[in-house]
């Protein structure tokens, strides 16, 4: 594969990854979240593809950029997945309820805590 073709593959992943923070649609929940996550998966696949072709062509700097694209895609994935699986402080939902993501309110969270949790021992 020519050097220009390798750099084109790597540039494709970089440009798609650079455009992801400017996603024009709501990504809080539902279908748009699914489309966003599919697009982020394409960023990771483009990074893997760029890393593979740059490795075979022995273009080290292109390979480093492709690996950075993979890491960027994984960071974008973590940004959306971690709050939905309970790892982050802020809890978000996968599906929309009443047209938006329904996060539990402070009152609902307080109702879930045991009554003796606030008492000093």
N, CA, C and O atoms as a GROMACS GRO file, in nm:
protein
  484
    1UNK      N    1   0.085  -0.117   0.000
    1UNK     CA    2   0.000   0.000   0.000
    1UNK      C    3   0.090   0.123   0.000
    1UNK      O    4   0.190   0.128   0.071
    2UNK      N    5   0.054   0.221  -0.078
    2UNK     CA    6   0.138   0.341  -0.088
    2UNK      C    7   0.126   0.426   0.038
    2UNK      O    8   0.032   0.413   0.117
    3UNK      N    9   0.222   0.512   0.054
    3UNK     CA   10   0.226   0.600   0.171
    3UNK      C   11   0.104   0.693   0.173
    3UNK      O   12   0.048   0.720   0.280
    4UNK      N   13   0.064   0.742   0.057
    4UNK     CA   14  -0.052   0.830   0.049
    4UNK      C   15  -0.180   0.758   0.090
    4UNK      O   16  -0.265   0.815   0.158
    5UNK      N   17  -0.195   0.633   0.049
    5UNK     CA   18  -0.313   0.556   0.086
    5UNK      C   19  -0.317   0.529   0.237
    5UNK      O   20  -0.424   0.533   0.298
    6UNK      N   21  -0.203   0.501   0.295
    6UNK     CA   22  -0.197   0.478   0.440
    6UNK      C   23  -0.236   0.604   0.515
    6UNK      O   24  -0.316   0.599   0.608
    7UNK      N   25  -0.180   0.716   0.475
    7UNK     CA   26  -0.213   0.842   0.541
    7UNK      C   27  -0.359   0.879   0.520
    7UNK      O   28  -0.419   0.944   0.607
    8UNK      N   29  -0.417   0.841   0.408
    8UNK     CA   30  -0.560   0.865   0.385
    8UNK      C   31  -0.646   0.784   0.481
    8UNK      O   32  -0.746   0.834   0.533
    9UNK      N   33  -0.608   0.659   0.505
    9UNK     CA   34  -0.680   0.574   0.600
    9UNK      C   35  -0.672   0.631   0.741
    9UNK      O   36  -0.772   0.636   0.812
   10UNK      N   37  -0.555   0.673   0.780
   10UNK     CA   38  -0.536   0.729   0.913
   10UNK      C   39  -0.611   0.862   0.926
   10UNK      O   40  -0.673   0.888   1.029
   11UNK      N   41  -0.604   0.945   0.822
   11UNK     CA   42  -0.672   1.075   0.825
   11UNK      C   43  -0.823   1.059   0.834
   11UNK      O   44  -0.891   1.140   0.897
   12UNK      N   45  -0.877   0.955   0.771
   12UNK     CA   46  -1.021   0.930   0.779
   12UNK      C   47  -1.065   0.908   0.924
   12UNK      O   48  -1.164   0.966   0.968
   13UNK      N   49  -0.991   0.826   0.997
   13UNK     CA   50  -1.023   0.803   1.138
   13UNK      C   51  -1.006   0.927   1.223
   13UNK      O   52  -1.086   0.954   1.313
   14UNK      N   53  -0.901   1.004   1.196
   14UNK     CA   54  -0.876   1.126   1.273
   14UNK      C   55  -0.986   1.228   1.250
   14UNK      O   56  -1.035   1.289   1.345
   15UNK      N   57  -1.027   1.246   1.125
   15UNK     CA   58  -1.131   1.344   1.095
   15UNK      C   59  -1.265   1.305   1.156
   15UNK      O   60  -1.337   1.390   1.209
   16UNK      N   61  -1.299   1.178   1.149
   16UNK     CA   62  -1.423   1.132   1.211
   16UNK      C   63  -1.417   1.148   1.363
   16UNK      O   64  -1.514   1.191   1.424
   17UNK      N   65  -1.304   1.112   1.422
   17UNK     CA   66  -1.290   1.128   1.567
   17UNK      C   67  -1.293   1.274   1.611
   17UNK      O   68  -1.347   1.306   1.717
   18UNK      N   69  -1.236   1.362   1.529
   18UNK     CA   70  -1.236   1.505   1.563
   18UNK      C   71  -1.376   1.565   1.551
   18UNK      O   72  -1.406   1.664   1.618
   19UNK      N   73  -1.460   1.507   1.467
   19UNK     CA   74  -1.596   1.560   1.449
   19UNK      C   75  -1.692   1.513   1.557
   19UNK      O   76  -1.799   1.572   1.574
   20UNK      N   77  -1.658   1.409   1.630
   20UNK     CA   78  -1.752   1.351   1.726
   20UNK      C   79  -1.794   1.445   1.840
   20UNK      O   80  -1.910   1.440   1.880
   21UNK      N   81  -1.707   1.530   1.894
   21UNK     CA   82  -1.756   1.622   1.998
   21UNK      C   83  -1.860   1.722   1.946
   21UNK      O   84  -1.929   1.785   2.026
   22UNK      N   85  -1.872   1.736   1.816
   22UNK     CA   86  -1.968   1.829   1.758
   22UNK      C   87  -2.092   1.756   1.705
   22UNK      O   88  -2.156   1.803   1.611
   23UNK      N   89  -2.124   1.642   1.763
   23UNK     CA   90  -2.240   1.562   1.724
   23UNK      C   91  -2.364   1.651   1.729
   23UNK      O   92  -2.394   1.706   1.835
   24UNK      N   93  -2.436   1.666   1.617
   24UNK     CA   94  -2.544   1.767   1.612
   24UNK      C   95  -2.676   1.725   1.675
   24UNK      O   96  -2.766   1.808   1.688
   25UNK      N   97  -2.690   1.600   1.716
   25UNK     CA   98  -2.818   1.552   1.766
   25UNK      C   99  -2.809   1.525   1.916
   25UNK      O  100  -2.700   1.515   1.972
   26UNK      N  101  -2.924   1.514   1.977
   26UNK     CA  102  -2.931   1.481   2.119
   26UNK      C  103  -2.879   1.339   2.140
   26UNK      O  104  -2.918   1.248   2.066
   27UNK      N  105  -2.793   1.320   2.237
   27UNK     CA  106  -2.739   1.185   2.263
   27UNK      C  107  -2.761   1.142   2.407
   27UNK      O  108  -2.686   1.060   2.461
   28UNK      N  109  -2.865   1.197   2.469
   28UNK     CA  110  -2.892   1.164   2.608
   28UNK      C  111  -2.949   1.024   2.624
   28UNK      O  112  -2.923   0.957   2.724
   29UNK      N  113  -3.029   0.979   2.526
   29UNK     CA  114  -3.092   0.848   2.539
   29UNK      C  115  -3.154   0.808   2.406
   29UNK      O  116  -3.162   0.887   2.312
   30UNK      N  117  -3.198   0.685   2.401
   30UNK     CA  118  -3.276   0.638   2.289
   30UNK      C  119  -3.201   0.613   2.160
   30UNK      O  120  -3.084   0.575   2.160
   31UNK      N  121  -3.271   0.635   2.049
   31UNK     CA  122  -3.218   0.606   1.916
   31UNK      C  123  -3.094   0.689   1.884
   31UNK      O  124  -2.998   0.636   1.829
   32UNK      N  125  -3.096   0.817   1.919
   32UNK     CA  126  -2.980   0.902   1.888
   32UNK      C  127  -2.857   0.858   1.966
   32UNK      O  128  -2.745   0.868   1.916
   33UNK      N  129  -2.876   0.810   2.087
   33UNK     CA  130  -2.764   0.756   2.164
   33UNK      C  131  -2.708   0.632   2.094
   33UNK      O  132  -2.586   0.614   2.086
   34UNK      N  133  -2.796   0.546   2.045
   34UNK     CA  134  -2.752   0.427   1.973
   34UNK      C  135  -2.675   0.462   1.846
   34UNK      O  136  -2.573   0.401   1.816
   35UNK      N  137  -2.722   0.561   1.773
   35UNK     CA  138  -2.651   0.604   1.652
   35UNK      C  139  -2.516   0.667   1.688
   35UNK      O  140  -2.417   0.646   1.617
   36UNK      N  141  -2.513   0.742   1.796
   36UNK     CA  142  -2.386   0.802   1.840
   36UNK      C  143  -2.287   0.692   1.878
   36UNK      O  144  -2.170   0.699   1.840
   37UNK      N  145  -2.333   0.592   1.952
   37UNK     CA  146  -2.243   0.484   1.993
   37UNK      C  147  -2.196   0.403   1.872
   37UNK      O  148  -2.082   0.357   1.870
   38UNK      N  149  -2.281   0.385   1.773
   38UNK     CA  150  -2.240   0.316   1.650
   38UNK      C  151  -2.133   0.397   1.576
   38UNK      O  152  -2.039   0.341   1.521
   39UNK      N  153  -2.149   0.528   1.575
   39UNK     CA  154  -2.050   0.614   1.510
   39UNK      C  155  -1.918   0.612   1.586
   39UNK      O  156  -1.812   0.615   1.524
   40UNK      N  157  -1.924   0.608   1.717
   40UNK     CA  158  -1.802   0.597   1.797
   40UNK      C  159  -1.733   0.464   1.769
   40UNK      O  160  -1.610   0.457   1.764
   41UNK      N  161  -1.812   0.358   1.752
   41UNK     CA  162  -1.754   0.228   1.717
   41UNK      C  163  -1.684   0.235   1.581
   41UNK      O  164  -1.581   0.170   1.561
   42UNK      N  165  -1.738   0.312   1.489
   42UNK     CA  166  -1.674   0.331   1.358
   42UNK      C  167  -1.541   0.404   1.374
   42UNK      O  168  -1.445   0.374   1.302
   43UNK      N  169  -1.534   0.499   1.468
   43UNK     CA  170  -1.406   0.568   1.495
   43UNK      C  171  -1.302   0.466   1.542
   43UNK      O  172  -1.187   0.469   1.497
   44UNK      N  173  -1.341   0.378   1.633
   44UNK     CA  174  -1.247   0.277   1.683
   44UNK      C  175  -1.205   0.182   1.571
   44UNK      O  176  -1.087   0.148   1.560
   45UNK      N  177  -1.299   0.140   1.488
   45UNK     CA  178  -1.267   0.050   1.377
   45UNK      C  179  -1.176   0.121   1.277
   45UNK      O  180  -1.082   0.060   1.225
   46UNK      N  181  -1.202   0.248   1.250
   46UNK     CA  182  -1.114   0.324   1.159
   46UNK      C  183  -0.974   0.336   1.217
   46UNK      O  184  -0.876   0.331   1.143
   47UNK      N  185  -0.964   0.353   1.348
   47UNK     CA  186  -0.832   0.357   1.413
   47UNK      C  187  -0.759   0.225   1.402
   47UNK      O  188  -0.638   0.222   1.377
   48UNK      N  189  -0.832   0.115   1.422
   48UNK     CA  190  -0.770  -0.017   1.410
   48UNK      C  191  -0.726  -0.041   1.266
   48UNK      O  192  -0.617  -0.094   1.241
   49UNK      N  193  -0.810  -0.002   1.172
   49UNK     CA  194  -0.776  -0.018   1.031
   49UNK      C  195  -0.651   0.064   0.997
   49UNK      O  196  -0.560   0.015   0.930
   50UNK      N  197  -0.647   0.190   1.043
   50UNK     CA  198  -0.530   0.274   1.018
   50UNK      C  199  -0.404   0.219   1.085
   50UNK      O  200  -0.295   0.227   1.029
   51UNK      N  201  -0.420   0.162   1.205
   51UNK     CA  202  -0.304   0.103   1.274
   51UNK      C  203  -0.253  -0.019   1.198
   51UNK      O  204  -0.132  -0.041   1.190
   52UNK      N  205  -0.344  -0.098   1.145
   52UNK     CA  206  -0.303  -0.217   1.071
   52UNK      C  207  -0.227  -0.182   0.944
   52UNK      O  208  -0.121  -0.238   0.917
   53UNK      N  209  -0.284  -0.090   0.865
   53UNK     CA  210  -0.217  -0.058   0.738
   53UNK      C  211  -0.088   0.020   0.760
   53UNK      O  212   0.007   0.005   0.684
   54UNK      N  213  -0.083   0.103   0.863
   54UNK     CA  214   0.040   0.176   0.890
   54UNK      C  215   0.149   0.083   0.943
   54UNK      O  216   0.267   0.104   0.916
   55UNK      N  217   0.110  -0.020   1.019
   55UNK     CA  218   0.207  -0.116   1.069
   55UNK      C  219   0.267  -0.196   0.953
   55UNK      O  220   0.388  -0.217   0.947
   56UNK      N  221   0.181  -0.240   0.863
   56UNK     CA  222   0.229  -0.318   0.749
   56UNK      C  223   0.316  -0.234   0.655
   56UNK      O  224   0.406  -0.287   0.590
   57UNK      N  225   0.289  -0.105   0.648
   57UNK     CA  226   0.366  -0.017   0.560
   57UNK      C  227   0.488   0.042   0.629
   57UNK      O  228   0.566   0.115   0.567
   58UNK      N  229   0.506   0.012   0.756
   58UNK     CA  230   0.621   0.058   0.835
   58UNK      C  231   0.627   0.210   0.844
   58UNK      O  232   0.734   0.270   0.832
   59UNK      N  233   0.509   0.272   0.866
   59UNK     CA  234   0.502   0.417   0.888
   59UNK      C  235   0.472   0.441   1.035
   59UNK      O  236   0.357   0.438   1.078
   60UNK      N  237   0.578   0.464   1.112
   60UNK     CA  238   0.567   0.472   1.257
   60UNK      C  239   0.481   0.586   1.307
   60UNK      O  240   0.399   0.567   1.397
   61UNK      N  241   0.498   0.705   1.250
   61UNK     CA  242   0.421   0.821   1.297
   61UNK      C  243   0.272   0.803   1.266
   61UNK      O  244   0.188   0.840   1.348
   62UNK      N  245   0.240   0.747   1.150
   62UNK     CA  246   0.101   0.718   1.116
   62UNK      C  247   0.043   0.615   1.213
   62UNK      O  248  -0.074   0.622   1.249
   63UNK      N  249   0.124   0.520   1.253
   63UNK     CA  250   0.079   0.418   1.348
   63UNK      C  251   0.047   0.481   1.485
   63UNK      O  252  -0.053   0.446   1.547
   64UNK      N  253   0.131   0.572   1.530
   64UNK     CA  254   0.107   0.639   1.658
   64UNK      C  255  -0.023   0.719   1.652
   64UNK      O  256  -0.101   0.719   1.748
   65UNK      N  257  -0.047   0.787   1.542
   65UNK     CA  258  -0.170   0.864   1.527
   65UNK      C  259  -0.291   0.771   1.523
   65UNK      O  260  -0.396   0.803   1.580
   66UNK      N  261  -0.279   0.658   1.458
   66UNK     CA  262  -0.389   0.561   1.453
   66UNK      C  263  -0.418   0.505   1.592
   66UNK      O  264  -0.534   0.487   1.628
   67UNK      N  265  -0.315   0.478   1.670
   67UNK     CA  266  -0.335   0.430   1.807
   67UNK      C  267  -0.403   0.538   1.892
   67UNK      O  268  -0.489   0.508   1.975
   68UNK      N  269  -0.365   0.664   1.870
   68UNK     CA  270  -0.430   0.774   1.941
   68UNK      C  271  -0.578   0.784   1.902
   68UNK      O  272  -0.661   0.817   1.986
   69UNK      N  273  -0.610   0.756   1.777
   69UNK     CA  274  -0.749   0.755   1.733
   69UNK      C  275  -0.827   0.645   1.803
   69UNK      O  276  -0.942   0.667   1.843
   70UNK      N  277  -0.768   0.530   1.819
   70UNK     CA  278  -0.833   0.420   1.893
   70UNK      C  279  -0.859   0.462   2.037
   70UNK      O  280  -0.968   0.440   2.090
   71UNK      N  281  -0.760   0.521   2.100
   71UNK     CA  282  -0.776   0.564   2.239
   71UNK      C  283  -0.883   0.673   2.251
   71UNK      O  284  -0.960   0.672   2.348
   72UNK      N  285  -0.889   0.765   2.155
   72UNK     CA  286  -0.991   0.870   2.155
   72UNK      C  287  -1.131   0.807   2.143
   72UNK      O  288  -1.223   0.848   2.214
   73UNK      N  289  -1.146   0.709   2.055
   73UNK     CA  290  -1.273   0.640   2.041
   73UNK      C  291  -1.314   0.568   2.168
   73UNK      O  292  -1.432   0.569   2.205
   74UNK      N  293  -1.219   0.504   2.235
   74UNK     CA  294  -1.249   0.437   2.361
   74UNK      C  295  -1.285   0.537   2.471
   74UNK      O  296  -1.369   0.508   2.556
   75UNK      N  297  -1.221   0.654   2.470
   75UNK     CA  298  -1.256   0.759   2.567
   75UNK      C  299  -1.397   0.811   2.542
   75UNK      O  300  -1.472   0.836   2.637
   76UNK      N  301  -1.435   0.829   2.415
   76UNK     CA  302  -1.572   0.871   2.384
   76UNK      C  303  -1.673   0.766   2.427
   76UNK      O  304  -1.782   0.799   2.473
   77UNK      N  305  -1.636   0.640   2.411
   77UNK     CA  306  -1.724   0.532   2.456
   77UNK      C  307  -1.740   0.534   2.607
   77UNK      O  308  -1.852   0.523   2.658
   78UNK      N  309  -1.631   0.549   2.678
   78UNK     CA  310  -1.636   0.552   2.824
   78UNK      C  311  -1.718   0.670   2.875
   78UNK      O  312  -1.787   0.659   2.976
   79UNK      N  313  -1.711   0.783   2.805
   79UNK     CA  314  -1.784   0.902   2.846
   79UNK      C  315  -1.936   0.877   2.845
   79UNK      O  316  -2.008   0.933   2.927
   80UNK      N  317  -1.982   0.794   2.755
   80UNK     CA  318  -2.125   0.767   2.747
   80UNK      C  319  -2.167   0.642   2.824
   80UNK      O  320  -2.279   0.637   2.876
   81UNK      N  321  -2.080   0.543   2.832
   81UNK     CA  322  -2.118   0.416   2.894
   81UNK      C  323  -2.108   0.422   3.047
   81UNK      O  324  -2.198   0.374   3.116
   82UNK      N  325  -2.002   0.478   3.100
   82UNK     CA  326  -1.979   0.473   3.245
   82UNK      C  327  -2.092   0.535   3.327
   82UNK      O  328  -2.130   0.477   3.429
   83UNK      N  329  -2.148   0.651   3.289
   83UNK     CA  330  -2.261   0.701   3.369
   83UNK      C  331  -2.386   0.613   3.362
   83UNK      O  332  -2.472   0.620   3.449
   84UNK      N  333  -2.396   0.531   3.260
   84UNK     CA  334  -2.514   0.447   3.243
   84UNK      C  335  -2.503   0.312   3.311
   84UNK      O  336  -2.603   0.242   3.329
   85UNK      N  337  -2.384   0.274   3.349
   85UNK     CA  338  -2.366   0.147   3.420
   85UNK      C  339  -2.340   0.167   3.569
   85UNK      O  340  -2.313   0.070   3.641
   86UNK      N  341  -2.349   0.291   3.615
   86UNK     CA  342  -2.337   0.318   3.757
   86UNK      C  343  -2.198   0.346   3.807
   86UNK      O  344  -2.177   0.352   3.928
   87UNK      N  345  -2.101   0.364   3.718
   87UNK     CA  346  -1.964   0.387   3.763
   87UNK      C  347  -1.940   0.533   3.799
   87UNK      O  348  -1.862   0.561   3.890
   88UNK      N  349  -2.003   0.625   3.731
   88UNK     CA  350  -1.982   0.768   3.756
   88UNK      C  351  -2.078   0.817   3.864
   88UNK      O  352  -2.174   0.748   3.900
   89UNK      N  353  -2.052   0.937   3.917
   89UNK     CA  354  -2.140   0.994   4.019
   89UNK      C  355  -2.278   1.027   3.963
   89UNK      O  356  -2.379   1.007   4.029
   90UNK      N  357  -2.281   1.077   3.840
   90UNK     CA  358  -2.407   1.112   3.776
   90UNK      C  359  -2.464   0.989   3.708
   90UNK      O  360  -2.394   0.921   3.632
   91UNK      N  361  -2.588   0.960   3.734
   91UNK     CA  362  -2.653   0.841   3.676
   91UNK      C  363  -2.737   0.884   3.556
   91UNK      O  364  -2.817   0.977   3.566
   92UNK      N  365  -2.720   0.815   3.443
   92UNK     CA  366  -2.799   0.844   3.324
   92UNK      C  367  -2.865   0.716   3.276
   92UNK      O  368  -2.825   0.606   3.315
   93UNK      N  369  -2.967   0.730   3.193
   93UNK     CA  370  -3.045   0.616   3.145
   93UNK      C  371  -3.013   0.587   2.999
   93UNK      O  372  -2.972   0.676   2.924
   94UNK      N  373  -3.031   0.461   2.960
   94UNK     CA  374  -3.013   0.422   2.820
   94UNK      C  375  -3.135   0.459   2.738
   94UNK      O  376  -3.123   0.508   2.626
   95UNK      N  377  -3.253   0.434   2.795
   95UNK     CA  378  -3.377   0.459   2.722
   95UNK      C  379  -3.440   0.589   2.769
   95UNK      O  380  -3.420   0.633   2.882
   96UNK      N  381  -3.518   0.649   2.679
   96UNK     CA  382  -3.587   0.774   2.711
   96UNK      C  383  -3.722   0.744   2.777
   96UNK      O  384  -3.793   0.651   2.738
   97UNK      N  385  -3.755   0.824   2.876
   97UNK     CA  386  -3.884   0.818   2.941
   97UNK      C  387  -3.945   0.956   2.929
   97UNK      O  388  -3.883   1.054   2.970
   98UNK      N  389  -4.064   0.966   2.873
   98UNK     CA  390  -4.130   1.094   2.849
   98UNK      C  391  -4.046   1.186   2.761
   98UNK      O  392  -4.045   1.307   2.782
   99UNK      N  393  -3.977   1.130   2.665
   99UNK     CA  394  -3.902   1.211   2.570
   99UNK      C  395  -3.763   1.250   2.615
   99UNK      O  396  -3.692   1.317   2.540
  100UNK      N  397  -3.721   1.212   2.733
  100UNK     CA  398  -3.587   1.247   2.780
  100UNK      C  399  -3.537   1.139   2.875
  100UNK      O  400  -3.614   1.053   2.918
  101UNK      N  401  -3.411   1.144   2.907
  101UNK     CA  402  -3.355   1.047   3.002
  101UNK      C  403  -3.401   1.082   3.142
  101UNK      O  404  -3.395   1.198   3.183
  102UNK      N  405  -3.447   0.984   3.214
  102UNK     CA  406  -3.498   1.007   3.349
  102UNK      C  407  -3.394   0.960   3.449
  102UNK      O  408  -3.376   0.841   3.472
  103UNK      N  409  -3.327   1.054   3.509
  103UNK     CA  410  -3.233   1.023   3.616
  103UNK      C  411  -3.307   1.035   3.748
  103UNK      O  412  -3.396   1.119   3.761
  104UNK      N  413  -3.274   0.953   3.847
  104UNK     CA  414  -3.343   0.961   3.975
  104UNK      C  415  -3.317   1.096   4.043
  104UNK      O  416  -3.206   1.149   4.039
  105UNK      N  417  -3.421   1.150   4.104
  105UNK     CA  418  -3.407   1.278   4.174
  105UNK      C  419  -3.342   1.257   4.310
  105UNK      O  420  -3.322   1.144   4.354
  106UNK      N  421  -3.309   1.367   4.375
  106UNK     CA  422  -3.246   1.359   4.507
  106UNK      C  423  -3.342   1.296   4.608
  106UNK      O  424  -3.298   1.221   4.696
  107UNK      N  425  -3.471   1.325   4.596
  107UNK     CA  426  -3.570   1.266   4.686
  107UNK      C  427  -3.580   1.115   4.670
  107UNK      O  428  -3.592   1.041   4.768
  108UNK      N  429  -3.575   1.069   4.543
  108UNK     CA  430  -3.581   0.926   4.519
  108UNK      C  431  -3.456   0.856   4.572
  108UNK      O  432  -3.465   0.746   4.627
  109UNK      N  433  -3.342   0.919   4.558
  109UNK     CA  434  -3.218   0.861   4.610
  109UNK      C  435  -3.219   0.857   4.762
  109UNK      O  436  -3.171   0.760   4.822
  110UNK      N  437  -3.273   0.962   4.825
  110UNK     CA  438  -3.280   0.964   4.971
  110UNK      C  439  -3.375   0.856   5.022
  110UNK      O  440  -3.352   0.798   5.128
  111UNK      N  441  -3.480   0.829   4.946
  111UNK     CA  442  -3.575   0.725   4.988
  111UNK      C  443  -3.513   0.586   4.979
  111UNK      O  444  -3.556   0.495   5.050
  112UNK      N  445  -3.415   0.569   4.894
  112UNK     CA  446  -3.351   0.438   4.878
  112UNK      C  447  -3.247   0.409   4.986
  112UNK      O  448  -3.213   0.293   5.007
  113UNK      N  449  -3.197   0.512   5.055
  113UNK     CA  450  -3.094   0.492   5.157
  113UNK      C  451  -3.158   0.438   5.285
  113UNK      O  452  -3.272   0.473   5.318
  114UNK      N  453  -3.086   0.355   5.358
  114UNK     CA  454  -3.139   0.304   5.486
  114UNK      C  455  -3.158   0.419   5.585
  114UNK      O  456  -3.085   0.518   5.583
  115UNK      N  457  -3.257   0.404   5.672
  115UNK     CA  458  -3.289   0.512   5.766
  115UNK      C  459  -3.179   0.538   5.868
  115UNK      O  460  -3.160   0.652   5.910
  116UNK      N  461  -3.107   0.436   5.909
  116UNK     CA  462  -3.003   0.454   6.011
  116UNK      C  463  -2.871   0.496   5.953
  116UNK      O  464  -2.773   0.507   6.027
  117UNK      N  465  -2.863   0.520   5.821
  117UNK     CA  466  -2.736   0.557   5.760
  117UNK      C  467  -2.691   0.696   5.802
  117UNK      O  468  -2.571   0.724   5.806
  118UNK      N  469  -2.785   0.785   5.833
  118UNK     CA  470  -2.750   0.922   5.870
  118UNK      C  471  -2.720   0.940   6.017
  118UNK      O  472  -2.667   1.043   6.056
  119UNK      N  473  -2.753   0.844   6.100
  119UNK     CA  474  -2.732   0.856   6.245
  119UNK      C  475  -2.587   0.830   6.283
  119UNK      O  476  -2.521   0.743   6.226
  120UNK      N  477  -2.539   0.905   6.377
  120UNK     CA  478  -2.403   0.885   6.428
  120UNK      C  479  -2.403   0.770   6.528
  120UNK      O  480  -2.499   0.752   6.603
  121UNK      N  481  -2.297   0.695   6.527
  121UNK     CA  482  -2.287   0.581   6.619
  121UNK      C  483  -2.182   0.604   6.722
  121UNK      O  484  -2.160   0.519   6.808
   0.00000   0.00000   0.00000
